[in-house]
């Protein structure tokens, strides 16, 4: 069997011109061939859902971080001026009207004025942690997708190759029509998994860098606010 199989391959490759056997396969056709297998179709559906949700999370978090980064550059100076003049309620109302993590954090700190400094500091710290958690919402999905998507694609590769070798074991001659679906499943799922993983990985790292900038701004505002508490008011 092995001998006849190799002879048949030799006849196929020498008896017919390369240009006559060459046929370009469109991308959509390759995907269609991969989806013809149930497991290949299932893996492609999972990766498609992951890709759409990853894009949604990235855009939604990017817009949220953009809103968090924007604000009046003189906000902290206004709060400090109001507190220095003893206008605590005005400072609190200013924080309420300002939609930013720093404003919400300082608003909680101002509401605790008159209590020991340790309590004020603890309130600001806890509020800051909550704000950071809000900024990181759904970000874990991108981290998961960055690692899971390529692995799901490799699962498709394994399934496709198992299907290919299972089809080849009973062949007496090379039949590309029989082994092509398995190979297409292996290749297409691998490419799809890597694409989704790369998109999720790059999006995650970009958002993390944006969050770090917002957190840095929050830490500066919190330190300046705490420094103000140690200064005498008018």
N, C-alpha and C positions, 0 to 999 in steps of 0.2 A: 504493500500500500504506500509506504513512504517513498519507494522508488518511483512508482507511477505518478505520485503526487508531484515530486520534484521534476519529473520529465514533462508533466503537463505545464508547470510553471515556466520551464525553459521554452516550450513550444509557444506559450502565450506571449513571452517577452521577445522571442526572436522571429516568430512567424508573422507578427503583425507590427506595423510601424508604430512608433511612439505617438506620432501626431494623430494617427487614426484612433488610438485608445484614449487619448487625452480628452477630458471633458471638464470644463470649469463648473464648479458647483457654487451657486449663489449662497450667501449667508443664510437667507431665510430658508433655503432648501436644507442646509446643514442642520439648522435648528429644528426644522420639521422632521428630519430623519431621527434626530436625537429624541424628539418628543413622541416618536412612534412607539417607543418602549414605555411601558407604564411607569417604571421606576425613574427613567430619564425625564418623563413628563412631570412626575411628582417633584423631582429635585429642581427642575427649571421653574415650576410654579412657586416653590418655597423661596428660591433665590429672587424671583421677580417681586414677590411680596416684600421680602427683606429690602430689596433695592428701593422700592417706592417708599417704604416707611423710613428708611435711612435718609432719603432725600427730604422727606417731610420733617423729620426731627432736626436735620441740619438747618433747613430754612427757618423753621419755627424758633429754634434756639438762637439762631443768628439775629433774627429780628428782636427777640427778647433782650439779647445782650446789647444790641444797638440802642434800644430804649433805655437800658440800665446805664449805658455809658454816656448818654446825652443828659444834659441838665445845665442849669445856670452855673457858670464857673464861679460866680460870686456868692453861691448859696451858703457855703460854710462861713464866709466873712460876714454875711448878713445875720446868720444865727449867732455868731460870736458877738456881734455888735448889739443885738437885741438882748442877749443874756448879760452882757456887760452893763447894760442900762437897766437891768432888772425886769425886762419885759419877757417874762418866762412864757406866758400864754401866747404872746405874739410869735415867739420863737417856735413854740409847739405847733401853732397853726400853720406857720410857714413850712414846717416839716411835713405836715399832713397834706398840704397842697402840692408838695413836690413829689413826683412819682419817681423815686430812685431808691436803691438799696440803702445808701448812706442816709437818706432822709428818714426812712422808716427806722433805721437803727438809732439815729440821734433822737427821734421822737420818743422812742421808748426810754432812752437815757434821760431826756428832759422830764418825762413824766415821773421819774424817780428822784428828781432833785429834792434836796432836803433830807434825804436818807443818807446813811453812811456811804462813803466813796466806794467801798468794796461792793456794796449792793448795786450801785450805779454801774460800776465796771462789769459786774457779773451779768447785769441785764443787757448791756451793750454787747458783751461777748456772746451771749446766748442768742440774741436777735441777729447778730452777724452770722452765726452758724446757720440759722434758719434761712437767711437770705441767700447764703451760698448754696444751701440745699435746693432752694427754688431755682437758682441759676443752673444747677446741674441736673434738673429734671430731664428724664429720658436720655440723658447723655450716656448712661450705662449701656443702652441698646447699641449705640454706635461702637462702643468698645467690644461688646459681644459679637456683633456682626463682623467686625474686622478680623476676629479670629475664627468665628464659626463658618462664615461663608466659604472661605477657601477649603475648609475641611469637608463641608457638604459637597463642594465641587469635586474634591478628591474621592469622596464616596461614590459619586457618579462615575468617576474614572474607573474605580475598581469594579463597579457593577458592569460597566460597559465592556471591560476587558474580560471579565468572567463570561459574559454573554458571548463575546467573540470566540474565545477558546472553546467554549462549549459547542458552538456552531461548527467550528473547524474540526473537531475530533472525529466527526463522522463523514467528512468530505473526502472523496477520492481525487478531487481536482479543485483548483483554486476557483472559488465562486465569490466574487466581490459583492454581489447582491446579497449574499447570505451574511457575510462578516461586516459589511459596511455599517449597518445600523448600530452594532455594538461599538465600533470604533468612533462613530459620530457621537454616540452618547458619552463616551469617555472624554473626547476632546471638547465638545461643546459645554458640558457641565463644568469641566476644569476651567475653561476660559470665563464662563459666567461667574463661577465662584470667586475667581481672582479679581474680576472687575468689581464685583460688589464689595469684596474685602478691601480693595485699594481705596474705593470711594469712601467707605465707612472709616477706614484708618486715617485718611487725610482729613476728613471732616471732623473726626474726634479730636485730633491734635490741634487743628485750627481753633476749634471752640474752646479747648482747654487753655490755649494761649490768650484768648479774649477774656475768659473768666478770670485768669490770673491778673489781668490788668484791672478789672473791676474790683477784685478782692484787694489789690494793692491800694486802690483809691479809698476803699472802705477803711482799711487799716490806718491810713494817714488821717482821715477825717475823725476816726475814733480817738486816735492819740491826741490830736489837736483839741478835741472836745474835753478829754480828760485833763489835759494841761490847763484848760480854761477853768476847771473846777478848783484848781489850787490857787487861783488868782482872786484877790478880793474884788467883790462887786461893788458898784456905785450905789 
